[in-house]
């Protein structure tokens, strides 16, 4: 459903939400760091033979990646999303195997899905305010 809603909003006329060059750089570098962090985290937990820590580790890396973007954009919801993912990771680490990874994964997925829906709505509202040009 989120993918279909995103496809619909992307195809609407108008500019929607456009990041500034500073925000684009923060997004780029945070995404590069996230990719490297996910690679390292997954290899570390696999080599430690602790697959139960994979989802909490991934939630932690993804949560941390939102914080510099939130700072560069001055956009408080990214702080909230980053914090929610870090909390999900912490819950997963504290609970331990086997439920910790599952709970962490569901919490993180729920936070990202909710944030995705909010982001799609935000862009849709921005495009409604912008007059379409031919």
Backbone bond lengths (Angstrom), bond angles and torsions (degrees), N, CA, C in turn:
res aa  C-N    CA-C-N  psi(-1)  N-CA   C-N-CA  omega(-1)  CA-C   N-CA-C  phi
1 X - - - 1.450 - - 1.542 111.02 -
2 X 1.336 115.72 -41.56 1.463 119.28 -179.47 1.523 110.13 -63.78
3 X 1.322 116.54 -41.83 1.462 120.48 178.59 1.518 112.30 -62.40
4 X 1.321 116.56 -42.30 1.465 120.13 178.66 1.526 111.12 -65.55
5 X 1.325 116.37 -41.75 1.469 119.89 178.29 1.528 110.17 -63.73
6 X 1.325 116.96 -41.29 1.470 120.57 178.92 1.525 110.69 -63.97
7 X 1.336 117.02 -42.76 1.466 119.66 178.36 1.519 110.86 -60.32
8 X 1.321 117.01 -41.15 1.462 121.53 179.59 1.528 110.49 -62.69
9 X 1.337 117.10 -50.12 1.464 121.33 -176.14 1.531 110.95 -67.29
10 X 1.305 117.70 -38.26 1.470 120.61 179.11 1.522 110.74 -60.65
11 X 1.316 116.94 -36.33 1.470 120.97 -177.16 1.523 113.83 -82.31
12 X 1.316 117.69 -7.70 1.466 119.98 178.58 1.525 109.83 -68.15
13 X 1.310 117.34 147.77 1.469 118.67 176.09 1.531 110.40 -70.08
14 X 1.310 115.29 154.14 1.466 120.65 179.50 1.514 110.67 114.37
15 X 1.318 114.74 167.97 1.464 120.32 -176.55 1.518 113.27 -85.43
16 X 1.307 118.35 -35.85 1.454 120.00 -176.85 1.518 110.68 70.21
17 X 1.308 116.25 -149.43 1.459 122.51 -178.97 1.526 108.70 -88.99
18 X 1.323 116.42 121.86 1.465 121.55 179.09 1.530 108.65 -118.92
19 X 1.343 117.62 121.92 1.467 119.06 177.94 1.525 111.56 -71.10
20 X 1.332 114.73 150.04 1.464 120.74 175.45 1.528 108.32 -74.15
21 X 1.346 117.77 166.20 1.470 118.91 176.68 1.535 112.92 -56.81
22 X 1.335 117.55 -37.80 1.468 121.10 177.54 1.525 110.24 -62.45
23 X 1.324 116.55 -43.33 1.460 120.83 178.81 1.530 111.01 -66.80
24 X 1.327 116.79 -38.74 1.466 120.12 178.33 1.521 111.24 -61.82
25 X 1.354 116.90 -41.59 1.470 120.13 177.60 1.527 110.90 -63.83
26 X 1.319 116.46 -42.32 1.467 119.99 179.00 1.529 110.78 -63.34
27 X 1.323 116.35 -41.29 1.465 120.52 178.05 1.524 110.03 -63.47
28 X 1.332 116.52 -44.53 1.465 120.48 -178.50 1.531 110.83 -61.87
29 X 1.332 117.00 -52.50 1.465 120.28 -175.94 1.524 111.53 -68.77
30 X 1.329 117.52 -36.48 1.467 119.84 177.03 1.525 110.84 -66.22
31 X 1.308 116.52 -37.78 1.468 119.98 179.08 1.522 111.21 -69.35
32 X 1.327 116.72 -38.14 1.471 119.88 175.37 1.531 109.28 -62.90
33 X 1.331 116.14 -46.84 1.466 120.24 177.79 1.513 112.52 -61.19
34 X 1.335 115.95 -38.00 1.463 120.17 178.20 1.529 110.28 -63.36
35 X 1.322 117.05 -45.13 1.465 120.22 179.48 1.517 111.75 -60.67
36 X 1.324 116.31 -45.30 1.467 120.40 178.40 1.530 109.69 -65.24
37 X 1.332 116.62 -43.47 1.464 120.58 179.59 1.515 112.85 -61.86
38 X 1.328 117.36 -41.31 1.461 120.46 178.24 1.520 111.18 -65.34
39 X 1.337 115.83 -40.49 1.468 120.22 177.60 1.529 110.20 -61.40
40 X 1.338 116.41 -48.67 1.464 120.50 -178.98 1.529 111.47 -65.06
41 X 1.329 116.83 -46.80 1.465 120.09 -178.46 1.521 111.44 -60.26
42 X 1.323 116.95 -44.83 1.462 119.19 -179.01 1.522 111.26 -65.78
43 X 1.322 117.62 -40.69 1.464 119.78 178.89 1.524 112.23 -67.36
44 X 1.323 116.58 -38.29 1.464 119.73 179.50 1.524 111.09 -64.61
45 X 1.343 117.18 -49.77 1.469 118.19 -177.53 1.526 111.83 -67.80
46 X 1.310 117.52 -32.55 1.462 119.92 178.02 1.527 109.97 -69.85
47 X 1.331 117.22 -43.40 1.468 120.25 179.50 1.524 112.51 -69.41
48 X 1.330 117.54 -24.11 1.469 121.09 174.29 1.527 111.66 -84.93
49 X 1.336 116.08 0.87 1.468 122.62 -178.58 1.528 110.68 57.37
50 X 1.334 115.02 43.39 1.466 121.82 179.24 1.531 109.92 -126.82
51 X 1.334 117.70 63.77 1.465 119.20 179.98 1.525 113.32 -61.25
52 X 1.347 117.02 -18.71 1.460 120.17 177.78 1.528 111.82 -66.43
53 X 1.330 117.36 -17.99 1.467 121.25 179.88 1.531 112.80 -94.39
54 X 1.327 117.14 0.28 1.465 120.00 -176.44 1.532 112.33 -63.91
55 X 1.321 117.73 -51.95 1.476 119.15 -178.49 1.522 112.54 -65.70
56 X 1.344 119.65 -43.84 1.466 117.08 175.98 1.532 112.71 -61.76
57 X 1.324 117.70 -37.22 1.471 120.45 178.35 1.522 111.23 -64.34
58 X 1.311 115.78 -41.89 1.460 119.65 179.59 1.529 110.59 -66.68
59 X 1.332 117.36 -40.25 1.467 120.71 178.15 1.526 110.18 -62.56
60 X 1.326 116.81 -38.74 1.462 120.53 178.87 1.526 111.38 -63.98
61 X 1.318 116.97 -46.69 1.470 120.71 -179.47 1.532 110.69 -63.33
62 X 1.319 117.21 -45.31 1.464 120.43 -179.23 1.531 110.10 -65.41
63 X 1.325 117.18 -40.26 1.461 120.03 177.83 1.515 112.00 -62.94
64 X 1.322 116.82 -44.04 1.467 120.50 179.09 1.523 111.92 -63.57
65 X 1.323 116.96 -32.31 1.469 120.23 -177.76 1.531 112.02 -67.79
66 X 1.340 117.77 -23.70 1.463 119.96 179.14 1.527 113.24 -77.28
67 X 1.315 118.00 -22.49 1.464 120.32 -173.90 1.526 113.62 -66.29
68 X 1.343 120.87 -46.57 1.469 118.34 176.87 1.528 113.16 -65.73
69 X 1.311 116.76 -31.31 1.463 119.85 177.26 1.532 108.97 -66.79
70 X 1.325 116.18 -42.92 1.469 120.26 178.54 1.520 110.60 -61.57
71 X 1.321 116.54 -40.46 1.464 120.66 179.60 1.527 110.62 -65.70
72 X 1.336 117.05 -46.83 1.474 120.76 -178.13 1.519 111.62 -65.85
73 X 1.325 116.55 -37.23 1.462 120.57 -176.65 1.525 111.93 -88.64
74 X 1.318 117.50 -14.95 1.456 119.19 -174.92 1.523 110.96 61.48
75 X 1.322 115.60 34.98 1.469 121.59 -173.90 1.529 109.08 -111.21
76 X 1.310 115.99 101.06 1.464 122.60 -173.98 1.532 114.51 -56.04
77 X 1.338 121.05 -37.67 1.470 119.10 179.54 1.529 113.94 -58.16
78 X 1.341 118.25 -28.07 1.465 119.07 176.65 1.523 111.00 -69.61
79 X 1.335 117.44 -32.91 1.465 119.86 173.41 1.524 109.89 -62.94
80 X 1.330 115.78 -43.38 1.460 120.69 -179.45 1.529 110.23 -63.65
81 X 1.332 117.19 -44.90 1.459 120.76 178.93 1.525 110.82 -62.98
82 X 1.335 117.22 -45.75 1.459 120.28 177.83 1.515 111.20 -58.89
83 X 1.320 116.55 -44.89 1.464 120.58 179.79 1.526 111.13 -64.21
84 X 1.335 117.46 -41.41 1.465 120.82 179.31 1.532 110.84 -61.37
85 X 1.322 116.91 -40.70 1.467 120.06 179.07 1.524 111.42 -69.73
86 X 1.318 116.77 -37.00 1.468 120.00 177.41 1.532 109.99 -66.73
87 X 1.323 117.55 -39.19 1.467 121.28 175.73 1.532 110.05 -63.49
88 X 1.330 116.88 -43.03 1.467 120.46 178.08 1.531 110.29 -59.75
89 X 1.315 116.47 -41.90 1.468 120.36 178.35 1.523 110.45 -64.03
90 X 1.318 115.93 -44.65 1.467 120.25 -179.03 1.526 111.06 -61.49
91 X 1.323 116.46 -43.05 1.465 120.70 177.09 1.527 109.90 -59.09
92 X 1.309 116.96 -43.56 1.464 120.67 179.39 1.514 112.59 -64.17
93 X 1.333 117.30 -40.88 1.461 120.33 178.21 1.533 111.16 -66.19
94 X 1.328 116.34 -41.64 1.467 120.98 -176.39 1.530 111.09 -71.33
95 X 1.315 117.50 -41.48 1.466 120.57 -177.93 1.520 111.78 -66.95
96 X 1.318 116.13 -36.35 1.456 119.32 -179.16 1.508 113.12 76.51
97 X 1.345 114.39 -177.27 1.457 121.73 -176.55 1.520 109.99 -73.78
98 X 1.299 119.70 150.94 1.457 127.55 -7.06 1.527 113.02 -91.61
99 X 1.325 116.96 -15.46 1.470 119.46 -173.58 1.521 114.02 -76.07
100 X 1.314 118.66 -25.05 1.462 121.19 -175.60 1.515 112.86 -57.63
101 X 1.324 116.56 -46.63 1.457 120.21 179.68 1.515 112.53 -64.37
102 X 1.319 115.62 -40.83 1.459 119.32 -179.46 1.524 111.55 -67.42
103 X 1.326 116.30 -46.12 1.469 119.84 179.57 1.522 109.82 -62.73
104 X 1.332 116.44 -44.64 1.458 121.26 178.92 1.525 111.19 -60.46
105 X 1.320 116.28 -44.50 1.462 120.72 179.71 1.518 112.48 -62.53
106 X 1.332 117.06 -44.40 1.462 120.14 179.35 1.525 111.63 -67.18
107 X 1.339 116.30 -40.59 1.467 119.25 178.37 1.527 110.85 -63.19
108 X 1.330 116.29 -45.27 1.467 120.63 -179.22 1.527 110.59 -64.92
109 X 1.322 116.37 -44.61 1.466 119.64 179.39 1.519 110.73 -61.31
110 X 1.322 116.93 -43.22 1.466 120.16 178.33 1.516 112.41 -60.84
111 X 1.343 116.21 -42.30 1.469 119.96 179.43 1.529 110.84 -64.38
112 X 1.326 117.14 -43.54 1.470 120.57 -178.97 1.523 110.64 -68.94
113 X 1.325 118.01 -40.21 1.469 120.18 178.24 1.522 110.75 -63.82
114 X 1.324 116.45 -43.79 1.463 119.91 178.32 1.529 110.63 -61.81
115 X 1.321 116.25 -45.45 1.465 120.38 179.25 1.525 111.18 -63.55
116 X 1.321 117.40 -37.59 1.469 120.54 178.12 1.513 110.88 -63.10
117 X 1.310 116.60 -44.65 1.460 120.15 177.83 1.519 111.93 -61.52
118 X 1.323 116.31 -41.86 1.465 120.47 178.47 1.527 110.87 -64.91
119 X 1.344 117.03 -40.84 1.464 121.10 179.75 1.531 111.20 -65.16
120 X 1.314 116.70 -40.86 1.470 120.22 178.75 1.525 109.79 -64.15
121 X 1.331 116.64 -42.95 1.470 120.32 178.30 1.525 110.72 -63.30
122 X 1.320 116.98 -40.89 1.469 121.48 -179.85 1.533 110.71 -62.07
123 X 1.332 116.92 -44.12 1.463 120.20 179.05 1.524 110.44 -67.63
124 X 1.324 117.13 -38.79 1.468 121.09 178.76 1.528 110.28 -61.70
125 X 1.341 116.79 -44.45 1.456 120.20 178.52 1.525 111.69 -64.32
126 X 1.333 116.74 -38.53 1.469 120.07 178.10 1.522 111.05 -65.27
127 X 1.318 117.27 -38.66 1.463 120.03 179.24 1.522 111.44 -70.62
128 X 1.310 118.12 -30.07 1.476 121.00 177.58 1.519 110.41 -67.93
129 X 1.332 117.76 -32.17 1.460 121.86 -179.42 1.520 112.05 -78.20
130 X 1.330 117.30 -24.71 1.447 121.92 -178.29 1.518 109.08 -87.85
131 X 1.341 118.08 124.13 1.461 119.30 177.75 1.538 110.16 -67.42
132 X 1.303 116.06 136.19 1.471 120.98 179.01 1.510 110.05 -71.23
133 X 1.335 115.56 137.36 1.456 120.48 176.40 1.525 108.60 -107.80
134 X 1.322 116.29 145.07 1.451 120.18 -176.29 1.484 112.70 -83.79
